[in-house]
Amino acid sequence: MTPQVTIIVLNWNGLSDTLECLKSLSQLDYHCYDVAVVDNASTDGSVPAIRTRYPDAVVLETGENLGYTGGNNVGIQYALDRGADYVFLLNNDTVVDSKIVEKLVAFAESNPAAGIIGPKQYFFDRPNVIAGTGSVVDWQRGTIRHLRREEVESDDRPLDSDVPRRVDFMDGCAVCVRRRFIEEVGMLDERYHLGGYEDADWGMRATMRGYQVWNVPEARIWHKISAAAGIGSPLTTYYMTRNASSFFWRYTPGYRRWFCVSRIVLRILWIAAAWTLKPEYQTETFRRKRAANLLALRDFFLGRFGPMGPDVARVCFGAS
């Protein structure tokens, strides 16, 4: 029997990207799948437009912005209730190859220990440049590394990257998980909220429960990279700083976590000092990013997770 796959696409005021993503999904070679769009209280007319253009896609309205983790968990629960064998979380700012689901499911079916499976990722605006083939964690430095990032593929210079390999985690922009994994390990941790390290957290929990995480390069997507939050925005700065500190404190083995998190804190303070003192950073954007960084450290030490507080929102968005 062909496994049933439910594809979850999370949308928040991203109508144009979401429609482009759904168009690519409509061309999949795999036929035993359904699509659910989780809408995080968009105000750009997304819901009626999606229902009109793609009536076969189910639209789940959350009624509020639950962030990346909360919104996707709504979709995951829907998929489980529908009896899905696999749940495929897909960013709305991606376009997929027609064989992506076929390749991911085929690999998972032949590798029962694989709990999380993900594709090779390319930059959307540079379609032959790799954005990542899975990621690894550097526990000593307190950083993560996207494998093969910025490597170029071409007909004249193909890369030997089509061999599946185990990784620490798969980027949350496109990650396929089997039903049994979710039932045993759990859904996304909503303390991470917007995103950033929730995918690494899932990877660590997978490994701790005896599951494997695999990159399957023959499955491919093209990603617009941070289309929702904005690359390097104060919003992204806040969540990445806070979530990184939380992740490494939680998972770095033994006494080494003190050294790892101390290194992260010192690195953040060094960056904040540079943004304060160097003339090229004397702009409104960097002022807000510096404040977001410091508030992220404060909230980490105070154990404040989930959605940002109103004081952080004022820094990130300029709200009064």
Secondary structure as UniProt FT lines:
FT   STRAND          5..11
FT   HELIX           15..25
FT   TURN            26..27
FT   STRAND          33..39
FT   HELIX           46..53
FT   TURN            55..56
FT   STRAND          58..61
FT   HELIX           67..81
FT   TURN            82..83
FT   STRAND          86..91
FT   TURN            92..93
FT   STRAND          94..96
FT   TURN            98..99
FT   HELIX           100..110
FT   TURN            112..113
FT   STRAND          114..123
FT   TURN            124..125
FT   STRAND          126..132
FT   STRAND          135..138
FT   TURN            139..142
FT   STRAND          143..146
FT   TURN            147..150
FT   STRAND          165..166
FT   TURN            172..173
FT   STRAND          174..178
FT   HELIX           179..185
FT   TURN            190..191
FT   TURN            193..194
FT   HELIX           198..208
FT   TURN            209..210
FT   STRAND          212..223
FT   TURN            227..229
FT   TURN            231..232
FT   HELIX           234..251
FT   TURN            254..255
FT   HELIX           256..277
FT   HELIX           279..281
FT   HELIX           284..302
FT   HELIX           310..317
//
